[in-house]
């Protein structure tokens, strides 16, 4: 399978998944990952030999507390678009978001990682770049400035002002340290503009709360 995805026929009916709490991948977003667990090193090897697609999905229970946590209903397929192996055997990869999916059921597999049957049909609009019409950049920037200033954080405002709307929204949604349920709400927003509204609302809600140290790294 190549790197171009235009219809449901281009997408797989099953996906090997990487279930990580608090990690968000959005269509056309860029997610760097440091892979070191043996089961996920095996997953990356298998993915590189096949479709290069991995399903990112949040567990509804934290992996530290449950051996095989239940999964959220919706995740996002990402394609491995960069890959490097370190001297100590880790993989540094970047996933580029392709399309959200519904996890229909989990499949039994002999592999050490998990696999789900996928339904991409509800999310085919993800394959089309979001329209910039009605993008509330001023409201978003006002909320972001307040969010950063309350945490004594700096931003490259020239880059922020010049970033394409979808690139900016994806980066903020994925990088800001929102709670796992809030990350899931951003993922599940029915449309791109509703995702923008959810992001602005989360920033504004954070601005109404206590000030605390936050890292965007």
LINPERA-V862270 format. One record per run of one state. SS is the DSSP state (H for helix, E for strand, L for the rest). FROM is the first residue (numbers start at 1). TO is the last residue. Records with the same first field share a line. If there is no record, write none. Layout:
BEGIN
SS=FROM-TO, FROM-TO
END
This chain:
BEGIN
L=1-7, 11-13, 20-29, 36-37, 50-52, 58-58, 60-70, 72-73, 86-90, 108-113, 120-120, 128-136, 150-156, 163-164, 176-179, 189-191, 209-217
H=8-10, 38-49, 121-127, 137-149, 157-162, 165-175, 180-188, 192-208
E=14-19, 30-35, 53-57, 59-59, 71-71, 74-85, 91-107, 114-119
END
